[in-house]
Amino acid sequence: MLNDSVVRFHQLVIILLMTVILMSCVTINIYFPAAEAEKVAEQIIDDVLDSSDTNTPIINETHTENNQSSLDLKDNPVEKIVLTVLEFIIPSVQAAQANLSINSSKIRSIRSNMEKRQSKLLPYYRSGNIGFTHNGLIASVSSQGLSVKKKSTAKKLIDAENNDRRKLYAEIANANGHPEWKNDIQKTFSKTWIKKISSGWMYQSQSGQWLKK
């Protein structure tokens, strides 16, 4: 009997340690869901750039598992308490890993504006006059070959696009109740824009140098 009690005590200690670890995971995941932010960035950027993957939905890879303990925990009240705590924490971990929401009316409006603007920006991307910066925006690379009128048009397009991009990054953070995520979301989009642009378009390295993809 004594040996059984010792074994059961050790098992409870292990369960409690797992509980502490899971609680730590909740804190980490709630801070910034980087993987989910990347999925959101890819979906939006594919839509804006008219990628062939436009209709690819965001997939929730969080799976709910019905884990059962190998221990017989039906009769011990202390063990029941531990299980209750675990049952509370596990859904919290899953919720913290859920997809970022991008379904607000403001986000839809911003995305629509950006998609409509792309046909006007496309010639400037292809000619190398406008490129993608390392901070998720666009900028003038060269005015070579542009008339005075086209220079003015390019500037207006750059200003409008950057205004929408800044609003988009902030609005995704706000829509998910974490305005402090704005900078992290912008960094995620920055990497994804450059990854998604077509060959021959200009982009900016982290040092500020303009390069052709």
N, CA, C and O of each residue as an XYZ file, in Angstrom:
852
protein
N       0.822     -1.215      0.000
C       0.000      0.000      0.000
C       0.854      1.263      0.000
O       0.542      2.244     -0.674
N       1.954      1.214      0.782
C       2.830      2.377      0.867
C       3.442      2.707     -0.497
O       3.541      3.865     -0.903
N       3.852      1.621     -1.193
C       4.447      1.818     -2.510
C       3.444      2.432     -3.481
O       3.787      3.302     -4.282
N       2.202      1.965     -3.395
C       1.159      2.526     -4.260
C       0.954      4.004     -3.980
O       0.761      4.788     -4.909
N       0.992      4.391     -2.728
C       0.810      5.795     -2.354
C       1.958      6.649     -2.877
O       1.742      7.763     -3.354
N       3.175      6.127     -2.788
C       4.338      6.865     -3.275
C       4.252      7.055     -4.787
O       4.510      8.146     -5.296
N       3.888      5.993     -5.499
C       3.759      6.076     -6.952
C       2.704      7.094     -7.339
O       2.908      7.911     -8.237
N       1.556      7.035     -6.639
C       0.473      7.967     -6.944
C       0.892      9.403     -6.654
O       0.525     10.317     -7.393
N       1.659      9.609     -5.587
C       2.155     10.944     -5.255
C       3.056     11.464     -6.374
O       2.936     12.616     -6.790
N       3.958     10.607     -6.857
C       4.855     11.008     -7.937
C       4.064     11.343     -9.204
O       4.409     12.271     -9.935
N       3.014     10.584     -9.449
C       2.193     10.844    -10.626
C       1.490     12.198    -10.522
O       1.365     12.926    -11.506
N       1.037     12.516     -9.317
C       0.392     13.819     -9.110
C       1.377     14.960     -9.311
O       1.027     15.995     -9.878
N       2.603     14.775     -8.850
C       3.628     15.802     -9.025
C       3.871     16.054    -10.513
O       3.998     17.202    -10.940
N       3.936     14.973    -11.302
C       4.140     15.107    -12.742
C       2.991     15.864    -13.389
O       3.207     16.724    -14.242
N       1.759     15.540    -12.977
C       0.592     16.220    -13.536
C       0.617     17.709    -13.208
O       0.305     18.545    -14.056
N       0.992     18.033    -11.969
C       1.058     19.438    -11.565
C       2.137     20.179    -12.344
O       1.946     21.339    -12.711
N       3.267     19.527    -12.600
C       4.323     20.153    -13.390
C       3.838     20.414    -14.815
O       4.128     21.458    -15.399
N       3.100     19.454    -15.363
C       2.540     19.652    -16.696
C       1.578     20.828    -16.705
O       1.514     21.577    -17.680
N       0.833     20.992    -15.627
C      -0.107     22.109    -15.518
C       0.630     23.441    -15.581
O       0.208     24.361    -16.282
N       1.732     23.537    -14.844
C       2.528     24.768    -14.841
C       3.069     25.058    -16.236
O       3.050     26.204    -16.686
N       3.554     24.017    -16.924
C       4.092     24.187    -18.277
C       3.014     24.690    -19.229
O       3.261     25.587    -20.035
N       1.813     24.108    -19.134
C       0.715     24.529    -19.999
C       0.318     25.973    -19.740
O      -0.009     26.710    -20.670
N       0.345     26.375    -18.486
C       0.025     27.767    -18.159
C       1.054     28.705    -18.777
O       0.707     29.791    -19.242
N       2.317     28.290    -18.784
C       3.354     29.095    -19.415
C       3.114     29.211    -20.907
O       3.323     30.274    -21.492
N       2.673     28.119    -21.529
C       2.392     28.126    -22.970
C       1.301     29.123    -23.316
O       1.383     29.801    -24.340
N       0.280     29.220    -22.472
C      -0.813     30.161    -22.714
C      -0.264     31.577    -22.792
O      -0.634     32.336    -23.688
N       0.599     31.936    -21.877
C       1.173     33.276    -21.851
C       1.969     33.553    -23.116
O       1.845     34.631    -23.696
N       2.788     32.594    -23.557
C       3.614     32.768    -24.740
C       2.751     32.923    -25.988
O       2.978     33.830    -26.790
N       1.758     32.039    -26.158
C       0.948     32.058    -27.366
C       0.086     33.309    -27.461
O      -0.127     33.836    -28.553
N      -0.406     33.784    -26.331
C      -1.248     34.972    -26.355
C      -0.418     36.195    -26.722
O      -0.957     37.160    -27.263
N       0.879     36.174    -26.440
C       1.691     37.358    -26.707
C       1.673     37.725    -28.184
O       1.316     38.852    -28.527
N       2.047     36.807    -29.065
C       1.937     37.071    -30.498
C       1.961     35.767    -31.277
O       2.977     35.071    -31.279
N       0.859     35.421    -31.944
C       0.775     34.165    -32.715
C       1.449     34.319    -34.074
O       0.777     34.562    -35.077
N       2.757     34.181    -34.112
C       3.534     34.459    -35.326
C       3.121     33.587    -36.502
O       2.990     34.079    -37.623
N       2.916     32.297    -36.260
C       2.552     31.390    -37.355
C       1.219     31.771    -37.970
O       1.065     31.739    -39.191
N       0.253     32.132    -37.133
C      -1.061     32.523    -37.641
C      -0.987     33.862    -38.370
O      -1.695     34.079    -39.353
N      -0.126     34.759    -37.886
C       0.040     36.058    -38.548
C       0.606     35.863    -39.950
O       0.232     36.578    -40.880
N       1.505     34.898    -40.101
C       2.078     34.620    -41.419
C       1.020     34.084    -42.378
O       1.015     34.435    -43.558
N       0.122     33.230    -41.874
C      -0.956     32.711    -42.714
C      -1.877     33.841    -43.180
O      -2.288     33.891    -44.340
N      -2.189     34.745    -42.246
C      -3.046     35.883    -42.578
C      -2.363     36.759    -43.630
O      -2.998     37.185    -44.594
N      -1.072     37.025    -43.442
C      -0.330     37.859    -44.393
C      -0.329     37.223    -45.775
O      -0.521     37.915    -46.775
N      -0.115     35.919    -45.840
C      -0.081     35.241    -47.128
C      -1.435     35.308    -47.831
O      -1.503     35.516    -49.043
N      -2.503     35.131    -47.071
C      -3.830     35.177    -47.686
C      -4.131     36.555    -48.244
O      -4.590     36.680    -49.379
N      -3.880     37.584    -47.461
C      -4.192     38.951    -47.899
C      -3.306     39.358    -49.070
O      -3.788     39.939    -50.043
N      -2.014     39.055    -48.982
C      -1.083     39.451    -50.047
C      -1.373     38.693    -51.340
O      -1.271     39.259    -52.429
N      -1.731     37.424    -51.226
C      -2.135     36.677    -52.421
C      -3.327     37.343    -53.094
O      -3.365     37.467    -54.318
N      -4.305     37.773    -52.290
C      -5.480     38.444    -52.840
C      -5.088     39.750    -53.536
O      -5.531     40.034    -54.649
N      -4.255     40.531    -52.862
C      -3.877     41.841    -53.394
C      -3.058     41.707    -54.670
O      -3.265     42.461    -55.621
N      -2.144     40.765    -54.699
C      -1.274     40.607    -55.866
C      -1.859     39.675    -56.928
O      -1.180     39.325    -57.894
N      -3.111     39.278    -56.748
C      -3.782     38.399    -57.713
C      -3.017     37.099    -57.918
O      -2.830     36.637    -59.044
N      -2.573     36.511    -56.786
C      -1.873     35.235    -56.854
C      -2.836     34.131    -57.247
O      -4.049     34.269    -57.093
N      -2.287     33.026    -57.758
C      -3.119     31.876    -58.114
C      -3.683     31.195    -56.879
O      -4.573     30.350    -56.983
N      -3.165     31.562    -55.700
C      -3.626     30.942    -54.452
C      -4.658     31.787    -53.731
O      -4.856     31.643    -52.525
N      -5.322     32.675    -54.478
C      -6.231     33.622    -53.825
C      -7.324     32.985    -53.010
O      -7.729     33.521    -51.978
N      -7.807     31.846    -53.461
C      -8.942     31.231    -52.784
C      -8.542     30.223    -51.718
O      -9.376     29.487    -51.191
N      -7.247     30.205    -51.411
C      -6.807     29.272    -50.383
C      -7.235     29.777    -49.024
O      -6.810     30.860    -48.622
N      -8.063     29.036    -48.293
C      -8.533     29.512    -46.996
C      -7.473     29.361    -45.921
O      -6.541     28.568    -46.049
N      -7.635     30.144    -44.851
C      -6.777     29.947    -43.689
C      -7.254     28.694    -42.979
O      -8.438     28.553    -42.672
N      -6.341     27.803    -42.726
C      -6.702     26.543    -42.094
C      -6.335     26.590    -40.632
O      -5.208     26.920    -40.265
N      -7.292     26.259    -39.811
C      -7.019     26.198    -38.382
C      -6.366     24.864    -38.088
O      -7.006     23.816    -38.175
N      -5.087     24.906    -37.739
C      -4.356     23.672    -37.492
C      -4.387     23.266    -36.033
O      -3.721     22.315    -35.625
N      -5.162     23.992    -35.256
C      -5.279     23.633    -33.854
C      -6.258     22.490    -33.721
O      -7.429     22.637    -34.070
N      -5.811     21.374    -33.231
C      -6.656     20.197    -33.105
C      -7.022     19.972    -31.646
O      -6.184     20.072    -30.750
N      -8.296     19.665    -31.434
C      -8.735     19.340    -30.086
C      -8.585     17.850    -29.865
O      -9.144     17.044    -30.609
N      -7.847     17.491    -28.866
C      -7.632     16.094    -28.564
C      -8.242     15.753    -27.225
O      -8.137     16.514    -26.264
N      -8.880     14.603    -27.174
C      -9.490     14.135    -25.946
C      -8.511     13.245    -25.221
O      -8.635     12.021    -25.249
N      -7.526     13.860    -24.565
C      -6.520     13.074    -23.880
C      -7.074     12.531    -22.574
O      -7.667     13.261    -21.781
N      -6.873     11.251    -22.369
C      -7.317     10.629    -21.136
C      -6.106     10.152    -20.373
O      -5.156      9.626    -20.952
N      -6.147     10.338    -19.077
C      -5.035      9.898    -18.253
C      -5.017      8.388    -18.167
O      -6.062      7.737    -18.127
N      -3.800      7.835    -18.139
C      -3.666      6.392    -18.004
C      -3.887      5.951    -16.564
O      -3.955      4.760    -16.258
N      -3.999      6.968    -15.671
C      -4.217      6.648    -14.263
C      -5.702      6.475    -13.987
O      -6.539      7.025    -14.702
N      -6.019      5.738    -12.987
C      -7.400      5.627    -12.552
C      -7.647      6.753    -11.558
O      -7.284      6.636    -10.387
N      -8.265      7.850    -12.015
C      -8.381      9.049    -11.186
C      -9.807      9.293    -10.717
O     -10.154     10.415    -10.348
N     -10.617      8.279    -10.726
C     -12.035      8.481    -10.437
C     -12.313      8.709     -8.956
O     -13.258      9.418     -8.610
N     -11.516      8.126     -8.090
C     -11.888      8.088     -6.689
C     -11.149      9.082     -5.799
O     -11.572      9.333     -4.671
N     -10.059      9.646     -6.290
C      -9.264     10.529     -5.438
C      -9.664     11.981     -5.661
O      -9.539     12.471     -6.783
N     -10.139     12.689     -4.638
C     -10.601     14.079     -4.809
C      -9.498     15.034     -5.236
O      -9.744     15.966     -6.002
N      -8.258     14.803     -4.737
C      -7.145     15.676     -5.117
C      -6.871     15.554     -6.615
O      -6.633     16.546     -7.303
N      -6.908     14.314     -7.101
C      -6.669     14.080     -8.514
C      -7.773     14.683     -9.376
O      -7.520     15.161    -10.482
N      -8.995     14.657     -8.858
C     -10.109     15.260     -9.600
C      -9.893     16.766     -9.756
O     -10.206     17.347    -10.796
N      -9.358     17.380     -8.717
C      -9.089     18.827     -8.774
C      -8.038     19.119     -9.838
O      -8.175     20.057    -10.624
N      -6.985     18.300     -9.853
C      -5.924     18.475    -10.843
C      -6.487     18.350    -12.251
O      -6.164     19.154    -13.126
N      -7.331     17.338    -12.475
C      -7.930     17.144    -13.796
C      -8.812     18.320    -14.188
O      -8.839     18.720    -15.352
N      -9.528     18.869    -13.224
C     -10.383     20.021    -13.494
C      -9.547     21.210    -13.967
O      -9.923     21.920    -14.900
N      -8.400     21.413    -13.300
C      -7.494     22.498    -13.697
C      -6.985     22.274    -15.107
O      -6.944     23.205    -15.912
N      -6.594     21.028    -15.412
C      -6.104     20.703    -16.750
C      -7.173     20.930    -17.804
O      -6.887     21.450    -18.882
N      -8.413     20.538    -17.493
C      -9.506     20.718    -18.445
C      -9.779     22.193    -18.712
O     -10.250     22.557    -19.790
N      -9.483     23.033    -17.737
C      -9.660     24.470    -17.915
C      -8.538     25.059    -18.765
O      -8.777     25.931    -19.600
N      -7.314     24.580    -18.550
C      -6.153     25.158    -19.210
C      -6.049     24.740    -20.667
O      -5.730     25.563    -21.525
N      -6.315     23.464    -20.957
C      -6.126     22.965    -22.315
C      -6.952     23.735    -23.348
O      -6.406     24.102    -24.389
N      -8.257     23.999    -23.107
C      -8.999     24.827    -24.066
C      -8.423     26.226    -24.193
O      -8.488     26.825    -25.266
N      -7.854     26.762    -23.104
C      -7.261     28.092    -23.159
C      -6.064     28.109    -24.089
O      -5.869     29.063    -24.842
N      -5.256     27.046    -24.039
C      -4.112     26.941    -24.938
C      -4.579     26.882    -26.376
O      -4.013     27.541    -27.248
N      -5.625     26.082    -26.628
C      -6.144     25.952    -27.984
C      -6.712     27.273    -28.475
O      -6.509     27.638    -29.633
N      -7.414     27.990    -27.621
C      -7.985     29.284    -28.007
C      -6.885     30.279    -28.315
O      -7.015     31.085    -29.236
N      -5.784     30.230    -27.540
C      -4.691     31.167    -27.749
C      -3.997     30.932    -29.078
O      -3.353     31.837    -29.609
N      -4.120     29.717    -29.630
C      -3.475     29.395    -30.886
C      -4.424     29.560    -32.078
O      -4.067     29.211    -33.204
N      -5.612     30.083    -31.842
C      -6.597     30.208    -32.916
C      -6.145     31.227    -33.953
O      -5.274     32.057    -33.693
N      -6.764     31.148    -35.149
C      -6.410     32.063    -36.221
C      -6.742     33.497    -35.856
O      -7.696     33.762    -35.125
N      -5.939     34.426    -36.378
C      -6.240     35.839    -36.224
C      -7.490     36.168    -37.035
O      -7.688     35.642    -38.131
N      -8.310     37.023    -36.497
C      -9.516     37.434    -37.208
C      -9.186     38.559    -38.179
O      -8.524     39.529    -37.809
N      -9.649     38.431    -39.428
C      -9.473     39.505    -40.414
C     -10.809     39.815    -41.083
O     -10.860     40.238    -42.238
N     -11.887     39.595    -40.332
C     -13.224     39.714    -40.910
C     -13.962     40.997    -40.550
O     -15.171     41.089    -40.766
N     -13.265     41.981    -40.008
C     -13.960     43.218    -39.674
C     -14.271     44.018    -40.943
O     -13.605     43.856    -41.965
N     -15.271     44.866    -40.868
C     -15.656     45.669    -42.039
C     -14.540     46.624    -42.455
O     -14.368     46.902    -43.642
N     -13.782     47.126    -41.480
C     -12.677     48.045    -41.794
C     -11.584     47.328    -42.569
O     -11.048     47.865    -43.538
N     -11.253     46.106    -42.139
C     -10.217     45.341    -42.835
C     -10.663     45.006    -44.254
O      -9.871     45.096    -45.191
N     -11.929     44.621    -44.415
C     -12.437     44.307    -45.754
C     -12.378     45.531    -46.660
O     -12.046     45.415    -47.839
N     -12.694     46.691    -46.122
C     -12.665     47.921    -46.905
C     -11.236     48.274    -47.341
O     -11.005     48.659    -48.487
N     -10.297     48.139    -46.425
C      -8.896     48.435    -46.742
C      -8.375     47.482    -47.816
O      -7.718     47.901    -48.769
N      -8.677     46.198    -47.649
C      -8.231     45.205    -48.627
C      -8.814     45.497    -50.013
O      -8.123     45.370    -51.024
N     -10.065     45.881    -50.049
C     -10.722     46.202    -51.319
C     -10.022     47.366    -52.013
O      -9.786     47.325    -53.220
N      -9.692     48.404    -51.244
C      -8.988     49.557    -51.812
C      -7.631     49.152    -52.388
O      -7.246     49.595    -53.470
N      -6.914     48.306    -51.651
C      -5.592     47.872    -52.098
C      -5.680     47.019    -53.365
O      -4.856     47.145    -54.270
N      -6.683     46.158    -53.412
C      -6.849     45.292    -54.591
C      -7.180     46.121    -55.837
O      -6.668     45.849    -56.923
N      -8.034     47.127    -55.672
C      -8.404     47.982    -56.806
C      -7.220     48.814    -57.298
O      -7.136     49.140    -58.482
N      -6.316     49.153    -56.396
C      -5.175     50.019    -56.737
C      -4.067     49.270    -57.478
O      -3.242     49.889    -58.150
N      -4.045     47.947    -57.360
C      -2.914     47.185    -57.897
C      -2.740     47.315    -59.408
O      -1.614     47.325    -59.905
N      -3.839     47.414    -60.130
C      -3.721     47.541    -61.588
C      -2.999     48.831    -61.970
O      -2.335     48.886    -63.005
N      -3.125     49.866    -61.144
C      -2.440     51.132    -61.406
C      -0.975     51.076    -60.973
O      -0.113     51.714    -61.577
N      -0.706     50.308    -59.923
C       0.672     50.194    -59.432
C       1.508     49.230    -60.265
O       2.729     49.371    -60.344
N       0.857     48.255    -60.882
C       1.562     47.179    -61.571
C       2.597     47.666    -62.596
O       3.716     47.154    -62.603
N       2.264     48.636    -63.460
C       3.268     49.102    -64.434
C       4.518     49.669    -63.757
O       5.626     49.516    -64.270
N       4.339     50.321    -62.609
C       5.478     50.898    -61.895
C       6.326     49.812    -61.215
O       7.546     49.937    -61.114
N       5.665     48.757    -60.757
C       6.418     47.622    -60.202
C       7.255     46.969    -61.300
O       8.433     46.672    -61.105
N       6.623     46.749    -62.466
C       7.299     46.057    -63.561
C       8.455     46.862    -64.135
O       9.467     46.295    -64.547
N       8.306     48.181    -64.162
C       9.365     49.038    -64.703
C      10.490     49.286    -63.695
O      11.557     49.783    -64.053
N      10.237     48.935    -62.432
C      11.251     49.151    -61.400
C      11.243     50.549    -60.817
O      12.151     50.922    -60.074
N      10.226     51.321    -61.147
C      10.142     52.679    -60.588
C       9.695     52.674    -59.127
O      10.064     53.558    -58.353
N       8.904     51.679    -58.760
C       8.426     51.554    -57.382
C       8.811     50.167    -56.861
O       8.693     49.167    -57.570
N       9.270     50.131    -55.619
C       9.661     48.858    -55.028
C       9.081     48.669    -53.639
O       8.432     49.558    -53.088
N       9.330     47.492    -53.088
C       8.798     47.099    -51.783
C       9.875     47.294    -50.711
O      10.975     46.753    -50.816
N       9.545     48.065    -49.695
C      10.534     48.378    -48.666
C      10.657     47.243    -47.645
O       9.851     46.313    -47.631
N      11.683     47.338    -46.793
C      11.916     46.294    -45.787
C      10.989     46.429    -44.583
O      11.038     45.602    -43.673
N      10.146     47.461    -44.565
C       9.220     47.630    -43.441
C       7.756     47.518    -43.851
O       6.876     48.085    -43.203
N       7.498     46.774    -44.943
C       6.121     46.482    -45.318
C       5.398     47.568    -46.074
O       4.171     47.535    -46.172
N       6.127     48.537    -46.616
C       5.514     49.620    -47.386
C       6.067     49.580    -48.814
O       6.746     48.624    -49.188
N       5.778     50.623    -49.617
C       6.375     50.758    -50.943
C       7.015     52.141    -51.032
O       6.692     53.038    -50.253
N       7.940     52.304    -52.003
C       8.636     53.582    -52.136
C       9.122     53.753    -53.564
O       9.215     52.788    -54.323
N       9.430     54.986    -53.919
C       9.991     55.275    -55.237
C      11.431     54.783    -55.282
O      12.221     55.059    -54.379
N      11.764     54.055    -56.338
C      13.131     53.565    -56.529
C      13.856     54.433    -57.552
O      15.023     54.782    -57.371
N      13.156     54.772    -58.618
C      13.738     55.576    -59.685
C      12.627     56.269    -60.454
O      11.525     55.736    -60.588
N      12.920     57.453    -60.955
C      11.943     58.175    -61.780
C      12.331     58.122    -63.253
O      11.753     58.824    -64.083
N      13.307     57.289    -63.566
C      13.783     57.172    -64.938
C      12.661     56.736    -65.881
O      11.952     55.764    -65.617
N      12.516     57.463    -66.969
C      11.512     57.130    -67.975
C      10.121     57.650    -67.668
O       9.190     57.409    -68.436
N       9.962     58.352    -66.570
C       8.639     58.845    -66.183
C       8.478     60.315    -66.549
O       9.381     61.120    -66.324
N       7.329     60.658    -67.113
C       7.006     62.054    -67.384
C       6.657     62.739    -66.070
O       6.495     62.086    -65.039
N       6.546     64.029    -66.119
C       6.176     64.792    -64.923
C       4.824     64.317    -64.391
O       4.630     64.190    -63.182
N       3.902     64.060    -65.300
C       2.570     63.604    -64.894
C       2.639     62.232    -64.227
O       1.986     61.999    -63.210
N       3.435     61.321    -64.804
C       3.538     59.986    -64.231
C       4.262     59.995    -62.890
O       3.957     59.187    -62.013
N       5.214     60.900    -62.728
C       5.884     61.036    -61.433
C       4.874     61.436    -60.361
O       4.880     60.914    -59.246
N       4.010     62.376    -60.732
C       2.983     62.831    -59.800
C       2.006     61.703    -59.470
O       1.610     61.524    -58.318
N       1.624     60.947    -60.504
C       0.713     59.817    -60.301
C       1.349     58.770    -59.392
O       0.701     58.243    -58.488
N       2.616     58.476    -59.639
C       3.332     57.479    -58.834
C       3.372     57.896    -57.363
O       3.171     57.072    -56.470
N       3.630     59.173    -57.123
C       3.688     59.656    -55.743
C       2.340     59.502    -55.046
O       2.276     59.086    -53.889
N       1.267     59.837    -55.752
C      -0.078     59.711    -55.169
C      -0.401     58.244    -54.859
O      -0.976     57.929    -53.817
N      -0.023     57.360    -55.777
C      -0.275     55.937    -55.563
C       0.522     55.407    -54.363
O       0.005     54.637    -53.554
N       1.765     55.824    -54.262
C       2.606     55.399    -53.129
C       2.005     55.863    -51.815
O       1.902     55.088    -50.864
N       1.609     57.127    -51.761
C       1.035     57.674    -50.520
C      -0.253     56.950    -50.137
O      -0.466     56.626    -48.969
N      -1.109     56.700    -51.125
C      -2.391     56.040    -50.851
C      -2.167     54.592    -50.397
O      -2.798     54.123    -49.450
N      -1.261     53.897    -51.086
C      -0.989     52.506    -50.742
C      -0.388     52.386    -49.341
O      -0.801     51.535    -48.554
N       0.577     53.234    -49.039
C       1.202     53.173    -47.714
C       0.226     53.536    -46.603
O       0.276     52.974    -45.509
N      -0.656     54.476    -46.896
C      -1.677     54.830    -45.915
C      -2.567     53.636    -45.607
O      -2.882     53.378    -44.445
N      -2.978     52.901    -46.649
C      -3.820     51.720    -46.451
C      -3.054     50.592    -45.755
O      -3.613     49.897    -44.907
N      -1.793     50.408    -46.105
C      -1.013     49.343    -45.464
C      -0.846     49.611    -43.968
O      -0.986     48.701    -43.150
N      -0.550     50.847    -43.618
C      -0.415     51.176    -42.194
C      -1.735     50.929    -41.456
O      -1.755     50.379    -40.355
N      -2.829     51.346    -42.088
C      -4.139     51.123    -41.467
C      -4.443     49.634    -41.353
O      -5.018     49.186    -40.361
N      -4.054     48.867    -42.375
C      -4.303     47.422    -42.356
C      -3.586     46.756    -41.189
O      -4.197     45.978    -40.456
N      -2.315     47.043    -41.005
C      -1.542     46.415    -39.932
C      -2.129     46.773    -38.566
O      -2.255     45.926    -37.682
N      -2.484     48.048    -38.421
C      -3.051     48.487    -37.139
C      -4.426     47.870    -36.908
O      -4.765     47.491    -35.787
N      -5.215     47.771    -37.977
C      -6.588     47.279    -37.830
C      -6.622     45.788    -37.518
O      -7.491     45.340    -36.770
N      -5.691     45.008    -38.077
C      -5.632     43.584    -37.739
C      -5.333     43.424    -36.256
O      -5.947     42.602    -35.575
N      -4.387     44.212    -35.761
C      -4.050     44.165    -34.332
C      -5.249     44.582    -33.482
O      -5.565     43.923    -32.491
N      -5.911     45.663    -33.860
C      -7.064     46.153    -33.092
C      -8.227     45.168    -33.124
O      -8.895     44.958    -32.112
N      -8.467     44.564    -34.289
C      -9.598     43.640    -34.435
C      -9.440     42.408    -33.560
O     -10.425     41.751    -33.220
N      -8.207     42.095    -33.197
C      -7.948     40.935    -32.346
C      -7.691     41.316    -30.899
O      -7.252     40.492    -30.098
N      -7.970     42.583    -30.568
C      -7.875     43.026    -29.178
C      -6.463     43.219    -28.665
O      -6.248     43.279    -27.454
N      -5.480     43.318    -29.582
C      -4.089     43.496    -29.167
C      -3.412     44.564    -30.030
O      -2.622     44.228    -30.912
N      -3.706     45.834    -29.792
C      -3.079     46.894    -30.600
C      -1.557     46.880    -30.528
O      -0.888     47.394    -31.424
N      -1.004     46.291    -29.461
C       0.454     46.227    -29.321
C       1.093     45.260    -30.319
O       2.317     45.224    -30.447
N       0.277     44.480    -31.025
C       0.795     43.549    -32.043
C       1.087     44.234    -33.368
O       1.619     43.600    -34.279
N       0.757     45.499    -33.496
C       0.845     46.195    -34.783
C       2.232     46.072    -35.417
O       2.339     45.740    -36.598
N       3.283     46.332    -34.661
C       4.641     46.274    -35.214
C       5.016     44.861    -35.644
O       5.660     44.671    -36.676
N       4.611     43.865    -34.846
C       4.913     42.481    -35.196
C       4.174     42.065    -36.466
O       4.721     41.351    -37.306
N       2.938     42.515    -36.596
C       2.165     42.209    -37.799
C       2.807     42.867    -39.019
O       2.888     42.257    -40.086
N       3.260     44.101    -38.863
C       3.907     44.803    -39.976
C       5.197     44.090    -40.397
O       5.479     43.975    -41.590
N       5.972     43.617    -39.432
C       7.202     42.871    -39.761
C       6.881     41.586    -40.510
O       7.580     41.215    -41.453
N       5.816     40.907    -40.082
C       5.415     39.669    -40.746
C       4.994     39.941    -42.185
O       5.382     39.211    -43.097
N       4.203     40.985    -42.389
C       3.771     41.342    -43.733
C       4.962     41.750    -44.599
O       5.021     41.411    -45.781
N       5.901     42.470    -44.012
C       7.069     42.923    -44.760
C       7.809     41.756    -45.406
O       8.132     41.798    -46.593
N       8.076     40.714    -44.618
C       8.769     39.528    -45.150
C       7.930     38.822    -46.207
O       8.456     38.316    -47.198
N       6.612     38.793    -45.983
C       5.739     38.068    -46.900
C       5.562     38.803    -48.216
O       5.508     38.169    -49.270
N       5.470     40.133    -48.179
C       5.386     40.906    -49.428
C       6.572     40.557    -50.332
O       6.404     40.250    -51.512
N       7.760     40.611    -49.757
C       8.976     40.382    -50.551
C       9.033     38.947    -51.060
O       9.502     38.693    -52.169
N       8.561     38.024    -50.257
C       8.535     36.619    -50.676
C       7.569     36.408    -51.843
O       7.807     35.555    -52.698
N       6.488     37.177    -51.879
C       5.419     36.948    -52.854
C       5.561     37.733    -54.156
O       4.923     37.378    -55.147
N       6.378     38.791    -54.185
C       6.433     39.624    -55.387
C       7.035     38.855    -56.564
O       7.740     37.861    -56.387
N       6.741     39.338    -57.751
C       7.177     38.656    -58.973
C       8.652     38.886    -59.255
O       9.253     39.856    -58.793
N       9.215     37.971    -60.024
C      10.605     38.102    -60.451
C      10.775     39.376    -61.272
O       9.944     39.684    -62.127
N      11.845     40.111    -61.014
C      12.113     41.355    -61.735
C      11.657     42.600    -61.000
O      12.049     43.710    -61.360
N      10.823     42.429    -59.960
C      10.380     43.578    -59.179
C      11.461     43.974    -58.179
O      12.315     43.166    -57.814
N      11.409     45.218    -57.747
C      12.424     45.749    -56.842
C      11.982     45.607    -55.379
O      10.809     45.776    -55.044
N      12.945     45.296    -54.535
C      12.682     45.229    -53.099
C      13.900     45.738    -52.344
O      15.000     45.818    -52.890
N      13.687     46.071    -51.109
C      14.729     46.685    -50.288
C      15.262     45.686    -49.262
O      14.492     45.009    -48.581
N      16.573     45.603    -49.163
C      17.188     44.745    -48.152
C      17.087     45.418    -46.788
O      16.695     46.581    -46.689
N      17.439     44.692    -45.754
C      17.385     45.263    -44.406
C      18.341     46.439    -44.244
O      18.126     47.301    -43.392
N      19.384     46.480    -45.046
C      20.348     47.591    -44.975
C      19.885     48.802    -45.781
O      20.524     49.854    -45.751
N      18.760     48.648    -46.509
C      18.229     49.762    -47.287
C      18.608     49.751    -48.750
O      18.232     50.658    -49.492
N      19.354     48.731    -49.183
C      19.781     48.652    -50.584
C      18.650     48.096    -51.436
O      17.960     47.154    -51.046
N      18.472     48.711    -52.629
C      17.444     48.236    -53.545
C      18.016     47.096    -54.393
O      19.112     47.201    -54.943
N      17.254     46.011    -54.484
C      17.658     44.824    -55.215
C      16.547     44.394    -56.153
O      15.380     44.706    -55.918
N      16.899     43.682    -57.213
C      15.895     43.144    -58.130
C      15.700     41.664    -57.809
O      16.670     40.914    -57.697
N      14.454     41.252    -57.664
C      14.177     39.846    -57.322
C      14.415     38.953    -58.542
O      14.238     37.737    -58.461
